[in-house]
Amino acid sequence: MTTPRLFVLEDLFKFNNIVMDPLVEVYSQPFLLPKILEHPELVLTADAPDNSLMGFILGTRVEDASESFGHGKSMSWNHGHISAVAVAHDYRKLGLGTRLLTTVRDILDRQNDFYVDLFVREKNTNAIGLYESLGYVKYRWMPKFYADDHGYEMRLPLSRDVDRKSLEGIMIKKIYSFGNKLYYLLMFYIFGIIAIIIGGKLVE
Ligand SMILES: CC(C)(COP(=O)(O)OP(=O)(O)OC[C@H]1O[C@@H](n2cnc3c(N)ncnc32)[C@H](O)[C@@H]1OP(=O)(O)O)[C@@H](O)C(=O)NCCC(=O)NCCS
């Protein structure tokens, strides 16, 4: 198995084959560059034998973020965030995604962070399967988080979070079914009104 290495700025010229995927959010240079420069140890790639890139992960850290959880308790903590992870088509299902995610997780763990989180499209069941296999938990359902899809925030508590406090405010169970029903009820209502209007016009 290949060993991930630090992503360097020249790699920006070689990584389109990986990030130009409908499931990867394509970030602009002004978004990418500060993140790469701020936490270079969390931005990794892996080289293929032909010198192309096989995969890429963009990890970041959020420091002293104040957050309410559980029953209105508030806490300030450092946590990691995975902004993007992608593997080139030819190298998928070989364990590289797992390797990139576990390498970043281990670095954040050593930096004493509480948890790692990420956002994923609801329809991206392959990625959700991968995250769940690594211990990530669906924390929050985010309706219309993406222009064309709902999303989830998923979280992985790290060793410092012995009591799994980062999952305490877990909202997915409470809100998911309610939010889901409300959304479809609203759609049903809107389409019903449209159908009545169109029907009325046809009768005229
Ligand atoms: C998601 C992605 C990064 C996975 O990378 P990968 O190197 O193929 O992942 P791994 O080989 O480490 O897979 C580990 C586990 O993830 C799950 N998984 C990954 N790809 C899967 C697929 N196509 N179908 C079903 N399960 C899948 C499986 O549980 C797999 O374990 P297994 O091989 O023992 O069955 C890759 O498919 C990708 O780049 N997809 C497009 C971009 C994307 O969706 N990024 C995530 C955005 S949030």
Ligand as a Chemical Component Dictionary entry (heavy atoms), coordinates in Angstrom:
data_LIG
# 
_chem_comp.id                   LIG 
_chem_comp.type                 NON-POLYMER 
_chem_comp.pdbx_formal_charge   0 
_chem_comp.three_letter_code    LIG 
# 
loop_
_chem_comp_atom.comp_id 
_chem_comp_atom.atom_id 
_chem_comp_atom.alt_atom_id 
_chem_comp_atom.type_symbol 
_chem_comp_atom.charge 
_chem_comp_atom.model_Cartn_x 
_chem_comp_atom.model_Cartn_y 
_chem_comp_atom.model_Cartn_z 
_chem_comp_atom.pdbx_ordinal 
LIG C1  C1  C 0 -15.635 7.821  -1.517 1  
LIG C2  C2  C 0 -14.222 7.515  -2.028 2  
LIG C3  C3  C 0 -13.267 8.606  -1.534 3  
LIG C4  C4  C 0 -13.803 6.149  -1.453 4  
LIG O1  O1  O 0 -12.426 5.928  -1.775 5  
LIG P1  P1  P 0 -11.861 4.439  -1.913 6  
LIG O2  O2  O 0 -10.378 4.529  -1.973 7  
LIG O3  O3  O 0 -12.543 3.766  -3.036 8  
LIG O4  O4  O 0 -12.352 3.812  -0.524 9  
LIG P2  P2  P 0 -11.800 2.468  0.145  10 
LIG O5  O5  O 0 -11.204 1.556  -0.887 11 
LIG O6  O6  O 0 -10.917 2.850  1.276  12 
LIG O7  O7  O 0 -13.168 1.840  0.671  13 
LIG C5  C5  C 0 -13.353 1.504  1.997  14 
LIG C6  C6  C 0 -14.822 1.132  2.262  15 
LIG O8  O8  O 0 -15.697 2.159  1.837  16 
LIG C7  C7  C 0 -16.915 1.597  1.286  17 
LIG N1  N1  N 0 -16.940 1.903  -0.150 18 
LIG C8  C8  C 0 -16.050 2.662  -0.842 19 
LIG N2  N2  N 0 -16.388 2.720  -2.156 20 
LIG C9  C9  C 0 -17.519 1.973  -2.285 21 
LIG C10 C10 C 0 -18.366 1.621  -3.405 22 
LIG N3  N3  N 0 -18.100 2.058  -4.642 23 
LIG N4  N4  N 0 -19.435 0.841  -3.154 24 
LIG C11 C11 C 0 -19.714 0.388  -1.923 25 
LIG N5  N5  N 0 -18.940 0.664  -0.843 26 
LIG C12 C12 C 0 -17.881 1.452  -1.011 27 
LIG C13 C13 C 0 -16.802 0.127  1.558  28 
LIG O9  O9  O 0 -17.291 -0.119 2.856  29 
LIG C14 C14 C 0 -15.297 -0.088 1.514  30 
LIG O10 O10 O 0 -14.870 -1.224 2.200  31 
LIG P3  P3  P 0 -14.617 -2.611 1.369  32 
LIG O11 O11 O 0 -13.660 -2.268 0.265  33 
LIG O12 O12 O 0 -14.064 -3.520 2.415  34 
LIG O13 O13 O 0 -15.956 -2.998 0.839  35 
LIG C15 C15 C 0 -14.178 7.405  -3.587 36 
LIG O14 O14 O 0 -15.184 6.501  -4.006 37 
LIG C16 C16 C 0 -14.387 8.741  -4.289 38 
LIG O15 O15 O 0 -13.435 9.488  -4.546 39 
LIG N6  N6  N 0 -15.634 9.054  -4.625 40 
LIG C17 C17 C 0 -15.966 10.323 -5.319 41 
LIG C18 C18 C 0 -15.739 11.503 -4.433 42 
LIG C19 C19 C 0 -16.524 11.428 -3.146 43 
LIG O16 O16 O 0 -17.637 10.931 -3.107 44 
LIG N7  N7  N 0 -15.915 11.958 -2.078 45 
LIG C20 C20 C 0 -16.556 12.071 -0.797 46 
LIG C21 C21 C 0 -17.310 13.364 -0.726 47 
LIG S1  S1  S 0 -17.994 13.611 0.893  48 
# 
loop_
_chem_comp_bond.comp_id 
_chem_comp_bond.atom_id_1 
_chem_comp_bond.atom_id_2 
_chem_comp_bond.value_order 
_chem_comp_bond.pdbx_ordinal 
LIG C1  C2  SING 1  
LIG C2  C3  SING 2  
LIG C2  C4  SING 3  
LIG C2  C15 SING 4  
LIG C4  O1  SING 5  
LIG O1  P1  SING 6  
LIG P1  O2  DOUB 7  
LIG P1  O3  SING 8  
LIG P1  O4  SING 9  
LIG O4  P2  SING 10 
LIG P2  O5  DOUB 11 
LIG P2  O6  SING 12 
LIG P2  O7  SING 13 
LIG O7  C5  SING 14 
LIG C5  C6  SING 15 
LIG C6  O8  SING 16 
LIG C6  C14 SING 17 
LIG O8  C7  SING 18 
LIG C7  N1  SING 19 
LIG C7  C13 SING 20 
LIG N1  C8  SING 21 
LIG N1  C12 SING 22 
LIG C8  N2  DOUB 23 
LIG N2  C9  SING 24 
LIG C9  C10 SING 25 
LIG C9  C12 DOUB 26 
LIG C10 N3  SING 27 
LIG C10 N4  DOUB 28 
LIG N4  C11 SING 29 
LIG C11 N5  DOUB 30 
LIG N5  C12 SING 31 
LIG C13 O9  SING 32 
LIG C13 C14 SING 33 
LIG C14 O10 SING 34 
LIG O10 P3  SING 35 
LIG P3  O11 DOUB 36 
LIG P3  O12 SING 37 
LIG P3  O13 SING 38 
LIG C15 O14 SING 39 
LIG C15 C16 SING 40 
LIG C16 O15 DOUB 41 
LIG C16 N6  SING 42 
LIG N6  C17 SING 43 
LIG C17 C18 SING 44 
LIG C18 C19 SING 45 
LIG C19 O16 DOUB 46 
LIG C19 N7  SING 47 
LIG N7  C20 SING 48 
LIG C20 C21 SING 49 
LIG C21 S1  SING 50 
# 
